[in-house]
């Protein structure tokens, strides 16, 4: 089964029928076991929509200090106040003591992040804490679509969860809000329809989606491979040019909205509607039919792609196949969207350059490659950002490529970081690369 092939491209044209989003929502709800699902333009707009639905205006939302800046943006756009909590730099789990200290009477919600396709360490503790204090629990499953905990899909434990369709799936864009709470679902639907009527951005929504999507596809299909024409000029320049075009379009949309918003608000008030700016992202909240069509195709492949990622992860960490001795202690419910390479005492930007020379593309974690907000600046974040690089696991890499990748990191003095549930002393020795049996 191919990650993305010609048949997938042809099948995408089902979007012309225009009914793909509702069908995808039903299929997604069945897959993760949620009662209600709303398809959105991006994962971040799903979070924004959910926060609006639970009502965070003027309230505090607690989130991990180690997070993508768009999470903070979504909170602010929804009218909330972000409160950052420190994490354990080894396990990436929330520090429960710090979480309790940060909770106040104004706390409305806590965001749990399942980093890199791995389940949050303190999932049950935080769920119980939220229940006791009447605080909404939000699962950020952007990296973890398909992951499980005790036989139940991640994203079904909190009050609502959000997913991205571009992390462990091939898609142009797309996000999902999932919940079992009918009130949250109905409120989210109302907000989406209201904002869709108040802002007419469809003329740029589609170009934005395509520009972002081409960037994502080139990234997944080419850049996450080892020695796959990574340095040909057109493959390097195209994503950068698309990103500039996308940013220009977003700026234009915001400019138009700034002039038309007063008129829309007046129209909304006269009609008895709640009004506010549609979003701080400059894009609509709804899912495009093209996105839904491709998401349906990818959803059918997801489990097999996750299994391949697990096998690849086992090869990277142990040099042996999934299910063999030495891999039994790896957490089989994780989805291995990303693997982490640690370079203690080394300059990570130098490591990125050295890996790139050898054909391996590793990336810095947030917030190293983003603006570091002062409120995010915790000791753990500083520790992580100075030592860890990530590799987006492409399920189509060969064992030969995996071995090449392991040797590149090992030769540079790096260590592939094992999942947190593995014993700390059971870490791949950077000086030893065991021979791999024939797969």
C-alpha positions as CSV (number, residue, x, y, z in Angstrom):
1,X,0.0,0.0,0.0
2,X,1.4,3.4,-1.0
3,X,1.4,6.4,1.2
4,X,0.1,8.5,-1.6
5,X,-0.3,7.3,-5.2
6,X,-1.9,8.2,-8.5
7,X,-5.1,6.4,-7.5
8,X,-5.4,8.7,-4.4
9,X,-5.0,11.7,-6.6
10,X,-7.8,10.6,-9.0
11,X,-10.0,9.7,-6.1
12,X,-9.7,13.2,-4.7
13,X,-11.9,14.5,-7.5
14,X,-14.9,13.1,-5.5
15,X,-14.8,16.5,-3.8
16,X,-16.6,18.0,-6.7
17,X,-19.8,16.4,-5.5
18,X,-19.6,18.7,-2.5
19,X,-20.8,16.3,0.2
20,X,-17.5,14.9,1.3
21,X,-17.1,16.7,4.6
22,X,-20.2,15.2,6.3
23,X,-19.3,11.7,5.1
24,X,-15.7,12.2,6.4
25,X,-17.1,13.4,9.8
26,X,-19.2,10.2,10.2
27,X,-16.3,7.9,9.2
28,X,-13.9,9.8,11.5
29,X,-16.3,9.5,14.4
30,X,-16.6,5.8,13.9
31,X,-12.9,5.4,13.7
32,X,-12.0,7.0,17.0
33,X,-15.2,6.1,18.8
34,X,-16.6,9.7,19.4
35,X,-20.2,10.7,19.2
36,X,-19.8,14.0,17.4
37,X,-17.2,15.3,15.0
38,X,-16.7,18.7,13.2
39,X,-14.3,18.9,10.3
40,X,-12.4,22.2,10.2
41,X,-9.8,23.9,8.0
42,X,-6.9,23.2,10.3
43,X,-6.1,21.7,13.7
44,X,-5.6,25.2,15.1
45,X,-9.0,26.4,13.9
46,X,-10.5,23.2,15.5
47,X,-9.0,24.3,18.8
48,X,-10.2,27.9,18.3
49,X,-13.7,26.6,17.6
50,X,-13.8,24.3,20.6
51,X,-12.6,27.1,22.9
52,X,-15.3,29.3,21.7
53,X,-17.8,26.5,22.2
54,X,-16.9,26.1,25.9
55,X,-16.7,29.8,26.5
56,X,-13.2,30.9,27.5
57,X,-13.7,34.7,27.1
58,X,-11.8,36.3,29.9
59,X,-11.0,32.9,31.4
60,X,-7.6,31.1,31.8
61,X,-6.6,28.2,29.7
62,X,-3.7,26.1,31.1
63,X,-1.4,24.5,28.5
64,X,2.1,23.0,28.4
65,X,5.0,25.5,28.1
66,X,6.5,23.3,25.4
67,X,4.0,23.8,22.6
68,X,3.4,25.2,19.1
69,X,2.8,28.9,19.1
70,X,-0.5,28.4,17.2
71,X,-2.0,26.8,20.3
72,X,-1.4,30.1,22.2
73,X,-2.8,32.0,19.2
74,X,-6.0,30.0,19.2
75,X,-6.5,30.7,22.9
76,X,-6.0,34.4,22.5
77,X,-8.2,34.5,19.4
78,X,-11.0,32.9,21.4
79,X,-10.7,35.5,24.1
80,X,-8.9,33.3,26.6
81,X,-5.8,33.9,28.8
82,X,-3.0,31.4,28.3
83,X,-1.3,30.0,31.4
84,X,1.8,27.9,30.8
85,X,2.8,24.9,32.9
86,X,6.2,23.4,33.0
87,X,6.8,19.8,31.7
88,X,9.2,17.0,32.5
89,X,12.1,17.3,29.9
90,X,12.6,13.6,29.9
91,X,9.0,12.4,29.5
92,X,7.3,15.5,28.2
93,X,4.5,15.0,30.7
94,X,2.9,17.9,32.6
95,X,4.4,18.6,36.0
96,X,1.3,18.0,38.2
97,X,2.6,20.1,41.1
98,X,3.1,23.1,38.8
99,X,-0.3,22.4,37.2
100,X,-2.0,22.6,40.6
101,X,-0.1,25.8,41.4
102,X,-1.3,27.5,38.2
103,X,-4.9,26.6,38.7
104,X,-7.2,29.5,39.9
105,X,-10.9,30.3,40.1
106,X,-10.6,31.7,36.6
107,X,-9.2,28.4,35.1
108,X,-11.7,27.2,32.5
109,X,-9.8,24.5,30.6
110,X,-6.6,22.5,30.6
111,X,-5.0,21.4,27.4
112,X,-3.3,17.9,27.4
113,X,-0.8,17.4,24.5
114,X,0.1,14.0,23.3
115,X,3.5,14.9,22.0
116,X,5.1,13.2,18.9
117,X,2.5,10.5,18.8
118,X,2.9,9.4,22.4
119,X,0.2,9.4,25.1
120,X,0.5,12.0,27.9
121,X,2.0,10.5,31.0
122,X,-0.5,11.9,33.4
123,X,-3.7,11.5,31.3
124,X,-5.8,9.9,34.1
125,X,-4.5,12.2,36.8
126,X,-5.4,15.3,34.8
127,X,-8.8,13.9,33.8
128,X,-9.6,13.2,37.4
129,X,-8.4,16.7,38.5
130,X,-10.6,18.3,35.8
131,X,-13.6,16.4,37.0
132,X,-13.0,17.4,40.6
133,X,-12.6,21.1,39.9
134,X,-15.2,21.3,37.1
135,X,-12.5,22.3,34.5
136,X,-12.8,21.3,30.9
137,X,-10.1,18.9,29.6
138,X,-8.9,19.4,26.0
139,X,-6.8,16.7,24.3
140,X,-4.4,18.0,21.7
141,X,-4.0,15.0,19.4
142,X,-2.4,16.8,16.5
143,X,0.5,14.3,16.5
144,X,-1.5,11.3,17.8
145,X,-4.3,10.4,15.4
146,X,-4.8,6.6,15.8
147,X,-3.0,6.3,19.1
148,X,-4.6,4.4,22.0
149,X,-4.6,4.2,25.8
150,X,-6.0,1.1,27.5
151,X,-7.7,0.0,24.4
152,X,-9.4,3.4,23.8
153,X,-8.5,5.9,21.1
154,X,-6.7,9.1,22.2
155,X,-9.1,12.0,21.8
156,X,-12.0,10.3,23.6
157,X,-11.0,11.0,27.2
158,X,-11.4,14.7,27.6
159,X,-14.4,17.0,27.1
160,X,-13.3,17.6,23.5
161,X,-10.2,16.9,21.4
162,X,-8.6,18.3,18.3
163,X,-6.7,16.6,15.5
164,X,-4.5,17.7,12.6
165,X,-4.8,15.8,9.3
166,X,-1.3,16.8,8.1
167,X,0.9,15.2,10.6
168,X,0.6,11.4,10.2
169,X,-1.6,11.7,7.1
170,X,-1.0,13.1,3.6
171,X,-3.3,16.1,3.1
172,X,-3.4,19.6,1.9
173,X,-4.7,20.8,5.3
174,X,-7.6,19.9,7.6
175,X,-8.4,19.5,11.3
176,X,-11.1,17.8,13.4
177,X,-12.9,18.7,16.6
178,X,-14.3,15.5,18.4
179,X,-16.5,15.3,21.4
180,X,-19.1,13.3,23.2
181,X,-20.8,16.4,24.6
182,X,-23.8,17.4,22.5
183,X,-23.8,20.9,23.9
184,X,-20.2,21.5,22.8
185,X,-21.0,20.0,19.4
186,X,-24.1,22.1,18.8
187,X,-22.4,25.3,20.0
188,X,-19.4,24.6,17.7
189,X,-21.7,24.1,14.7
190,X,-23.6,27.3,15.5
191,X,-20.4,29.3,15.7
192,X,-19.0,27.8,12.5
193,X,-22.1,28.6,10.5
194,X,-22.4,32.1,12.0
195,X,-18.8,33.0,11.2
196,X,-19.2,31.4,7.7
197,X,-22.0,33.8,7.0
198,X,-20.4,36.9,8.5
199,X,-17.2,36.5,6.5
200,X,-16.8,35.7,2.8
201,X,-13.3,34.4,2.5
202,X,-13.9,31.4,0.3
203,X,-12.3,33.2,-2.7
204,X,-9.0,32.9,-0.9
205,X,-9.6,29.8,1.3
206,X,-9.1,27.4,-1.6
207,X,-5.8,29.0,-2.8
208,X,-4.5,29.1,0.8
209,X,-5.3,25.5,1.3
210,X,-3.7,24.4,-1.9
211,X,-0.5,26.4,-1.2
212,X,-0.2,25.0,2.3
213,X,-1.0,21.5,1.0
214,X,1.7,21.5,-1.7
215,X,4.2,22.6,0.9
216,X,3.0,19.7,3.2
217,X,3.1,17.1,0.5
218,X,6.6,18.0,-0.8
219,X,7.7,17.9,2.9
220,X,6.3,14.4,3.6
221,X,6.9,12.7,0.2
222,X,10.4,14.1,-0.4
223,X,12.1,15.8,2.5
224,X,11.4,13.1,5.0
225,X,13.4,10.6,2.9
226,X,17.1,10.0,3.1
227,X,19.0,11.0,-0.1
228,X,15.9,11.5,-2.2
229,X,16.9,14.5,-4.3
230,X,16.6,16.7,-1.2
231,X,18.9,19.4,-2.5
232,X,17.5,20.0,-6.0
233,X,16.8,23.7,-6.2
234,X,13.2,23.4,-7.3
235,X,12.3,21.2,-4.3
236,X,13.9,23.7,-1.9
237,X,12.6,26.9,-3.5
238,X,9.0,25.8,-4.2
239,X,7.8,25.4,-0.5
240,X,9.5,28.7,0.4
241,X,7.7,30.5,-2.5
242,X,4.4,28.9,-1.6
243,X,4.8,30.0,2.0
244,X,5.4,33.6,0.9
245,X,2.4,33.5,-1.3
246,X,0.2,32.1,1.5
247,X,1.4,34.7,3.9
248,X,0.7,37.5,1.4
249,X,-2.9,36.1,0.9
250,X,-3.5,35.9,4.6
251,X,-2.3,39.6,5.0
252,X,-4.7,40.6,2.2
253,X,-7.6,38.8,3.8
254,X,-7.0,40.4,7.2
255,X,-6.8,43.8,5.5
256,X,-10.2,43.2,3.8
257,X,-11.7,41.9,7.1
258,X,-10.5,45.0,9.0
259,X,-12.6,47.2,6.6
260,X,-15.7,45.0,6.4
261,X,-16.0,43.8,10.0
262,X,-17.8,46.9,11.3
263,X,-20.5,46.5,8.6
264,X,-20.8,42.7,9.4
265,X,-21.1,43.5,13.1
266,X,-23.9,46.0,12.4
267,X,-25.7,43.5,10.2
268,X,-25.3,40.8,12.8
269,X,-26.6,42.9,15.7
270,X,-29.6,43.9,13.7
271,X,-30.3,40.2,13.1
272,X,-29.8,39.4,16.8
273,X,-26.6,37.5,16.2
274,X,-23.5,37.4,18.4
275,X,-20.7,39.0,16.4
276,X,-16.9,39.1,16.7
277,X,-13.9,38.8,14.3
278,X,-14.1,35.4,12.6
279,X,-10.6,34.3,13.5
280,X,-7.1,35.6,13.9
281,X,-5.8,33.2,11.2
282,X,-7.4,34.9,8.2
283,X,-9.0,31.7,7.0
284,X,-12.5,30.2,7.3
285,X,-13.2,27.5,9.9
286,X,-15.0,25.1,7.6
287,X,-13.4,22.0,5.9
288,X,-13.0,22.2,2.1
289,X,-14.5,19.3,0.2
290,X,-11.1,18.6,-1.3
291,X,-9.6,18.1,2.1
292,X,-12.4,15.9,3.2
293,X,-12.1,13.7,0.1
294,X,-8.4,13.1,0.6
295,X,-8.9,12.6,4.3
296,X,-11.3,9.8,3.7
297,X,-8.8,8.0,1.5
298,X,-6.0,8.5,4.0
299,X,-8.2,7.3,7.0
300,X,-8.5,3.9,5.4
301,X,-4.7,3.6,5.2
302,X,-4.0,5.0,8.6
303,X,-3.7,1.8,10.7
304,X,-1.4,0.2,8.2
305,X,0.8,3.3,8.0
306,X,0.9,3.5,11.8
307,X,2.1,-0.2,11.9
308,X,4.8,0.7,9.4
309,X,5.9,3.6,11.5
310,X,6.1,1.4,14.5
311,X,8.4,-1.0,12.7
312,X,10.6,1.8,11.4
313,X,10.8,3.2,15.0
314,X,11.8,-0.1,16.3
315,X,14.6,-0.4,13.6
316,X,15.8,3.1,14.4
317,X,15.9,2.5,18.2
318,X,17.0,-1.1,18.3
319,X,18.3,-2.2,15.0
320,X,15.8,-5.1,15.0
321,X,12.3,-5.8,13.7
322,X,9.0,-5.1,15.5
323,X,8.0,-8.0,17.7
324,X,11.6,-9.3,18.2
325,X,13.3,-9.4,21.6
326,X,14.3,-5.9,22.6
327,X,11.2,-4.3,21.0
328,X,8.7,-5.9,23.3
329,X,9.1,-3.1,25.9
330,X,8.3,-0.4,23.4
331,X,4.8,1.1,23.8
332,X,2.7,-0.5,21.1
333,X,-0.2,2.0,21.4
334,X,1.9,5.0,20.4
335,X,1.8,6.0,16.7
336,X,5.4,7.1,16.2
337,X,4.6,10.3,14.2
338,X,8.0,11.7,15.1
339,X,11.2,10.3,16.4
340,X,13.6,12.4,18.5
341,X,17.3,12.6,18.3
342,X,19.2,14.1,21.3
343,X,22.5,15.9,20.9
344,X,23.7,16.7,24.4
345,X,26.3,19.4,24.6
346,X,26.2,20.1,20.8
347,X,24.9,23.1,18.9
348,X,21.6,21.9,17.3
349,X,21.8,24.2,14.4
350,X,25.2,22.9,13.6
351,X,23.8,19.4,13.9
352,X,21.0,20.3,11.5
353,X,23.5,21.5,8.9
354,X,25.7,18.4,9.3
355,X,22.7,16.1,9.0
356,X,21.6,18.0,5.9
357,X,24.9,17.5,4.3
358,X,24.5,13.8,4.7
359,X,21.0,13.8,3.3
360,X,19.0,13.7,6.5
361,X,16.5,16.4,7.4
362,X,16.0,17.0,11.1
363,X,14.1,19.9,12.6
364,X,14.3,21.9,15.8
365,X,11.4,21.6,18.2
366,X,9.3,24.5,19.1
367,X,9.8,27.1,20.3
368,X,13.3,27.2,18.9
369,X,12.1,27.8,15.3
370,X,9.3,30.2,16.5
371,X,9.1,33.3,18.5
372,X,9.7,32.3,22.1
373,X,7.1,34.1,24.2
374,X,8.4,35.2,27.6
375,X,5.6,33.5,29.4
376,X,6.7,30.2,27.7
377,X,10.3,30.5,28.9
378,X,10.7,27.7,31.4
379,X,13.8,25.7,32.3
380,X,12.4,22.6,30.7
381,X,11.6,24.3,27.4
382,X,15.2,25.7,27.3
383,X,16.6,22.3,28.0
384,X,14.6,20.6,25.3
385,X,15.1,23.2,22.6
386,X,18.9,23.1,23.1
387,X,19.3,19.4,22.7
388,X,16.5,17.7,20.7
389,X,15.8,17.5,17.0
390,X,12.8,15.7,15.4
391,X,12.4,13.5,12.3
392,X,8.9,13.2,10.8
393,X,8.6,9.4,10.3
394,X,7.8,8.7,6.6
395,X,6.2,5.2,6.5
396,X,7.7,4.5,3.1
397,X,11.4,4.6,4.0
398,X,13.3,1.4,3.4
399,X,15.4,-0.4,5.9
400,X,18.5,0.6,4.1
401,X,17.5,4.3,4.5
402,X,16.7,3.7,8.2
403,X,20.1,2.2,8.8
404,X,21.7,5.2,7.0
405,X,19.7,7.5,9.2
406,X,20.8,5.8,12.4
407,X,24.4,5.9,11.4
408,X,24.3,9.6,10.5
409,X,22.9,10.5,14.0
410,X,25.3,8.1,15.8
411,X,28.3,9.4,13.9
412,X,27.5,12.9,15.0
413,X,27.3,11.8,18.7
414,X,23.5,11.8,18.8
415,X,21.2,9.4,20.7
416,X,17.8,8.3,19.4
417,X,15.4,8.9,22.3
418,X,13.2,6.0,23.3
419,X,9.6,6.3,24.5
420,X,9.2,7.4,28.1
421,X,7.8,4.1,29.3
422,X,11.1,2.3,28.4
423,X,13.7,2.0,31.2
424,X,16.1,5.0,31.2
425,X,19.2,2.8,31.0
426,X,17.8,1.0,27.9
427,X,18.9,3.6,25.4
428,X,20.5,3.0,22.1
429,X,24.3,3.2,22.5
430,X,25.5,5.9,20.2
431,X,28.9,4.2,19.7
432,X,27.4,0.8,18.7
433,X,25.4,0.2,15.6
434,X,24.3,-3.5,15.7
435,X,24.0,-5.4,12.4
436,X,20.5,-5.6,11.2
437,X,19.0,-8.9,10.1
438,X,17.5,-9.1,6.7
439,X,13.8,-8.0,6.9
